[in-house]
Amino acid sequence: MYQSILVPVDGSEHSAKALGVAAQLARGSSASLILLTVAEYPPGNMGLFTGGMPEPFTTDNWNEIADALKADADDALQKVRDAVDLSGLEVESVVRQGTPAETILHEASRRGVDAIVMGSRGISDMHGMIFGSTSHKVSHVAECSVITVA
């Protein structure tokens, strides 16, 4: 049924549940899993409650910011990998930088995945309530099947 499944993860309980569902689907169809974490800078909710804007990139702070984003992304990936039994499955972990919905859609299209399995709510719940959730945006634009796990 499926050959490749993209699973966006952000370290949240909902993304771990989505990975569990994706793992079951992969076992049933011998599909490979691609775990995607999007390192977003500036975060979508930056300045929302402070009334300010994020500090712009400079050549002085870029390496420090990039290292912190990568470390956070690696932590999010590891957290969900530890929560789900992935033994016997072909799993690739990928970190990309950008806005979550657009990056997920781009990666899915670029790889030609058969499905995206993602949580309905993640670590940016407040941002999602105000601006619309990532899963909602992805499900309306993706060229493949999208399974949203609550």
C-alpha positions as CSV (number, residue, x, y, z in Angstrom):
1,M,0.0,0.0,0.0
2,Y,2.6,2.6,1.0
3,Q,6.3,2.7,0.1
4,S,7.3,5.8,1.9
5,I,5.7,7.7,4.8
6,L,6.8,11.2,6.0
7,V,6.3,11.8,9.7
8,P,6.8,15.4,10.8
9,V,7.9,15.3,14.5
10,D,8.3,18.2,17.0
11,G,8.9,16.3,20.2
12,S,5.3,16.6,21.4
13,E,3.1,13.7,22.6
14,H,0.9,14.1,19.5
15,S,3.9,13.6,17.1
16,A,4.9,10.5,19.1
17,K,1.4,9.2,18.6
18,A,1.5,9.9,14.9
19,L,4.9,8.1,14.7
20,G,3.3,5.1,16.4
21,V,0.5,5.0,13.8
22,A,3.0,5.5,11.0
23,A,5.1,2.6,12.3
24,Q,2.1,0.3,12.2
25,L,1.3,1.4,8.7
26,A,4.9,0.8,7.7
27,R,5.0,-2.7,9.2
28,G,1.8,-3.6,7.3
29,S,3.1,-2.4,3.9
30,S,7.0,-2.6,4.2
31,A,7.2,1.2,3.8
32,S,10.1,3.3,4.9
33,L,9.7,6.1,7.4
34,I,11.1,9.5,7.0
35,L,11.1,11.5,10.3
36,L,11.2,15.2,9.6
37,T,11.9,17.9,12.2
38,V,11.6,21.5,11.1
39,A,13.9,24.0,12.9
40,E,11.9,27.2,12.7
41,Y,13.6,30.6,13.2
42,P,12.2,32.8,14.1
43,P,9.6,30.7,15.9
44,G,6.1,31.4,14.7
45,N,5.0,32.8,18.1
46,M,8.0,35.1,18.5
47,G,6.8,38.5,19.6
48,L,3.2,37.4,19.9
49,F,3.1,38.0,23.6
50,T,6.0,40.4,24.0
51,G,4.8,42.8,21.4
52,G,8.3,42.7,19.9
53,M,10.0,41.3,16.9
54,P,12.7,38.7,16.9
55,E,16.3,39.8,16.7
56,P,17.4,39.7,13.0
57,F,20.1,37.4,11.8
58,T,23.5,38.8,11.8
59,T,26.8,37.1,10.8
60,D,27.8,37.4,14.5
61,N,24.9,35.3,15.9
62,W,24.0,33.0,13.0
63,N,26.3,30.1,14.0
64,E,25.1,30.2,17.6
65,I,21.5,30.2,16.4
66,A,22.0,27.4,13.9
67,D,23.7,25.3,16.5
68,A,20.8,25.8,19.0
69,L,18.2,25.1,16.4
70,K,20.0,21.9,15.3
71,A,20.3,20.7,19.0
72,D,16.6,21.3,19.6
73,A,15.7,19.5,16.4
74,D,17.9,16.5,17.4
75,D,16.3,16.4,20.8
76,A,12.8,16.4,19.4
77,L,13.7,13.6,17.0
78,Q,15.3,11.5,19.8
79,K,12.4,12.1,22.1
80,V,9.8,10.6,19.7
81,R,12.2,7.8,18.5
82,D,12.5,6.7,22.2
83,A,8.8,6.7,22.6
84,V,8.0,4.3,19.7
85,D,9.3,0.8,18.8
86,L,10.9,1.3,15.4
87,S,12.7,-2.1,15.3
88,G,12.7,-3.8,12.0
89,L,11.8,-0.6,10.1
90,E,13.8,1.5,7.6
91,V,13.9,4.9,9.3
92,E,15.6,8.1,8.1
93,S,15.8,11.2,10.2
94,V,15.9,14.6,8.5
95,V,16.3,18.1,9.9
96,R,15.3,21.1,7.7
97,Q,15.0,24.8,8.5
98,G,12.0,26.8,7.5
99,T,8.4,27.3,8.3
100,P,6.8,24.0,9.3
101,A,3.9,23.6,6.8
102,E,5.8,24.8,3.8
103,T,8.9,22.7,4.7
104,I,6.8,19.6,5.3
105,L,5.0,20.1,1.9
106,H,8.3,20.7,0.1
107,E,9.9,17.6,1.6
108,A,6.9,15.4,0.8
109,S,6.8,16.6,-2.8
110,R,10.6,16.4,-3.3
111,R,10.7,12.8,-2.0
112,G,7.4,11.7,-3.7
113,V,6.1,10.2,-0.5
114,D,2.9,8.2,-0.5
115,A,1.6,9.6,2.8
116,I,2.2,12.1,5.5
117,V,1.3,11.0,9.1
118,M,1.3,13.9,11.6
119,G,-0.1,14.9,14.9
120,S,-3.0,17.3,15.1
121,R,-1.5,19.4,17.8
122,G,2.2,20.1,18.6
123,I,4.4,22.2,20.7
124,S,3.0,25.5,19.2
125,D,-0.7,25.0,20.3
126,M,-1.3,28.7,21.0
127,H,0.2,29.7,17.6
128,G,-2.1,27.1,15.9
129,M,-5.2,28.4,17.6
130,I,-4.5,31.9,16.4
131,F,-3.0,31.4,13.0
132,G,-4.1,28.0,12.0
133,S,-2.4,24.7,12.7
134,T,0.4,23.2,10.6
135,S,-1.6,19.9,10.2
136,H,-4.6,21.9,8.8
137,K,-2.4,23.7,6.3
138,V,-0.6,20.5,5.2
139,S,-3.8,18.5,4.8
140,H,-5.3,21.1,2.5
141,V,-2.3,21.5,0.2
142,A,-0.5,18.1,0.1
143,E,-0.4,16.1,-3.1
144,C,-0.4,12.8,-1.2
145,S,-2.6,11.3,1.5
146,V,-2.4,13.0,4.9
147,I,-3.3,11.2,8.1
148,T,-3.8,13.4,11.1
149,V,-3.6,11.7,14.5
150,A,-5.2,13.3,17.5
